[in-house]
Amino acid sequence: MDKYLLVGKLIREGNSDVKKTFEHLLQGESIPKEIDEQIVYDQLDDDGQAVWSLLLASGYLKVKNFRAYVTDFGEWKQEYELELTNFEVKVMFLKMVRKWFAGASSNYNDFIKALLLGDLKAMNTYMNRVTVEMFSYFDTGKGPSGDEPERFYHGFVLGLMVDLADRYVITSNRESGFGRYDMMLEPRKASGTNSFINDAVIIEFKVQDEEERELADTVQDALRQIEEKNYIASLVARGIPEERIRKYGFAFCGKKVLIGRA
């Protein structure tokens, strides 16, 4: 199999950690990984982390930093800090992600339009359609009920936001206020001005807890966390008025999604 196609297969079928790490790369961040220089292609499907060794060997990743050290248990470790080789590679992988969503492109585009307009009803309609249509692409094997389900959904939604990079600075899991928000969309300023065209967006993800009877309860839990942790602090510090900051709670239960706004 062509290495590019193989990489795409491993990422698409990988667990939530693989997908989340891939999203970090697409956001321009570097990732720390141990690399196995002896790639056994027949065993790639059984080794979830081998994809990074394959990406490095294929020239899609480059080494930013390297360190060798001895652990507390006396083991010799080699850790590589990796990043995408160049902008062209980033564009190539972004196009690959878009192809995964080709079957749901209409609903995907409608969701993005609804998000930009702040149309909560339409956001719920189209997000549920996208989730149902595209869930198989992100199936971890164990399903989202496995380890860290919120990260599974987090990576899924973050992938949907790729096309907004020209309008927003998109970040996730960064400190703001009294904790770390799940996702922030900070609007870019209009060219040659000091004004923001779009509203800022804060998103908190929650998977329905067994004690919560309705998804609406989970939404309120997410919105409550945004308020209590004061996640808007960094946006306000950058000069964005509070009334221009939208706060959304995304609640998930299997393929069902409910989005609420504070």
SVG drawing of the C-alpha trace seen along z (x, -y; Angstrom):
<svg xmlns="http://www.w3.org/2000/svg" viewBox="-34 -50 55 59">
<polyline fill="none" stroke="black" stroke-width="0.4" points="0.0,0.0 1.2,-3.6 2.7,-5.1 0.4,-8.2 -2.7,-5.9 -1.3,-3.8 -0.8,-6.8 -4.3,-8.0 -5.7,-4.6 -3.8,-4.3 -4.9,-7.8 -8.5,-7.4 -8.8,-4.0 -6.6,-4.8 -7.6,-5.4 -8.6,-8.7 -5.1,-9.5 -3.8,-9.1 -6.5,-11.4 -5.9,-14.0 -2.2,-14.0 -2.7,-14.4 -5.0,-17.4 -2.1,-18.9 0.2,-18.6 -2.4,-20.2 -2.6,-23.1 1.1,-23.7 2.2,-22.2 5.0,-19.7 4.6,-16.3 6.9,-14.2 7.3,-10.6 9.5,-7.6 10.4,-6.4 11.0,-2.8 13.4,-2.9 12.6,0.7 9.1,0.4 7.4,3.8 4.6,3.0 2.7,6.2 2.4,5.1 1.3,1.5 -2.4,2.2 -1.5,3.7 0.7,0.8 -1.3,-2.4 1.8,-4.6 3.8,-3.2 2.2,-5.7 4.5,-8.4 7.6,-6.3 6.1,-5.8 5.4,-9.5 9.0,-10.4 10.5,-7.7 8.4,-8.9 9.5,-12.5 6.1,-13.9 7.5,-14.7 10.8,-16.2 12.8,-16.2 12.6,-19.6 14.4,-18.4 15.9,-15.2 16.8,-14.0 18.1,-10.8 17.8,-10.1 17.7,-7.4 14.4,-6.8 13.9,-6.3 13.8,-2.6 17.2,-2.6 15.8,-2.3 17.4,-4.2 14.9,-6.3 15.1,-8.4 12.4,-11.0 11.9,-12.9 10.0,-16.2 8.3,-16.0 6.5,-18.5 5.1,-18.5 7.9,-19.0 6.5,-22.1 3.4,-24.0 2.9,-21.8 2.7,-18.7 0.2,-20.4 -2.0,-21.3 -1.8,-17.8 -3.1,-16.3 -5.8,-19.0 -7.0,-17.9 -6.9,-14.3 -9.1,-15.1 -11.6,-17.0 -11.9,-13.8 -12.9,-11.8 -15.9,-14.2 -16.8,-14.2 -19.9,-12.1 -21.3,-14.7 -20.0,-17.8 -23.4,-19.5 -24.3,-19.0 -20.7,-19.9 -20.8,-23.2 -24.3,-24.0 -23.0,-23.4 -20.1,-25.8 -22.5,-28.4 -24.8,-28.0 -21.9,-28.3 -20.8,-31.6 -24.4,-32.9 -25.0,-31.8 -28.0,-29.8 -28.3,-27.3 -31.2,-25.3 -29.4,-24.8 -26.2,-23.9 -28.0,-21.1 -29.7,-19.8 -26.5,-19.6 -24.1,-18.5 -26.4,-15.5 -26.5,-14.7 -22.7,-15.0 -22.1,-12.8 -24.4,-10.0 -22.9,-10.1 -19.3,-10.4 -19.0,-8.4 -17.6,-5.3 -14.5,-7.3 -13.6,-8.1 -14.6,-4.8 -11.8,-3.8 -12.8,-0.1 -13.8,-0.4 -16.2,-3.2 -16.5,-6.5 -17.4,-4.8 -13.8,-3.7 -11.0,-5.6 -11.4,-9.4 -14.5,-9.7 -14.6,-13.5 -11.2,-13.6 -12.7,-11.4 -15.5,-13.9 -13.2,-16.8 -10.9,-15.6 -13.9,-14.9 -15.3,-18.5 -11.8,-20.1 -11.4,-18.3 -14.7,-20.0 -13.2,-23.5 -10.3,-23.2 -11.8,-25.4 -12.3,-28.3 -8.5,-28.8 -8.6,-31.9 -11.2,-33.5 -10.1,-32.3 -7.1,-31.3 -8.2,-27.9 -6.7,-26.6 -7.6,-23.8 -6.7,-22.7 -5.0,-26.1 -5.1,-27.8 -7.5,-30.7 -9.1,-32.0 -9.0,-29.2 -8.5,-26.2 -8.1,-24.8 -10.9,-25.3 -11.7,-22.6 -11.8,-24.8 -11.5,-28.5 -12.1,-30.3 -10.4,-33.7 -11.5,-35.9 -8.8,-37.4 -8.9,-41.2 -10.1,-42.6 -7.2,-43.4 -5.7,-46.9 -8.0,-47.5 -8.2,-46.9 -11.7,-45.5 -13.0,-41.9 -15.4,-40.7 -16.6,-37.6 -17.6,-36.8 -15.3,-34.8 -16.4,-31.3 -15.7,-29.1 -16.7,-25.4 -16.8,-22.9 -17.4,-19.2 -19.2,-16.8 -20.2,-13.2 -23.4,-12.4 -22.8,-11.1 -24.8,-8.1 -26.4,-10.3 -27.6,-12.8 -31.1,-11.9 -31.1,-14.2 -28.6,-15.6 -29.8,-19.1 -28.4,-18.5 -25.0,-17.7 -25.2,-20.9 -25.8,-22.9 -22.9,-21.2 -20.6,-22.3 -21.9,-25.9 -21.6,-26.1 -17.9,-25.1 -17.2,-27.8 -18.6,-30.4 -17.1,-29.0 -13.6,-28.7 -13.9,-32.1 -12.6,-30.7 -13.3,-34.0 -10.5,-35.7 -7.8,-35.5 -10.2,-36.7 -11.3,-39.7 -7.6,-40.4 -7.1,-40.7 -9.7,-43.4 -12.7,-41.3 -15.9,-42.6 -17.8,-40.0 -20.9,-40.5 -18.9,-39.4 -18.0,-36.1 -20.3,-33.1 -20.2,-30.2 -21.4,-26.7 -21.8,-23.5 -21.6,-20.3 -23.2,-17.3 -22.7,-13.8 -24.3,-10.4 -23.2,-7.9 -24.2,-9.5 -26.6,-12.0 -25.5,-15.6 -27.1,-18.5 -25.6,-22.0 -26.6,-24.7 -25.6,-28.4 -25.2,-30.5"/>
</svg>
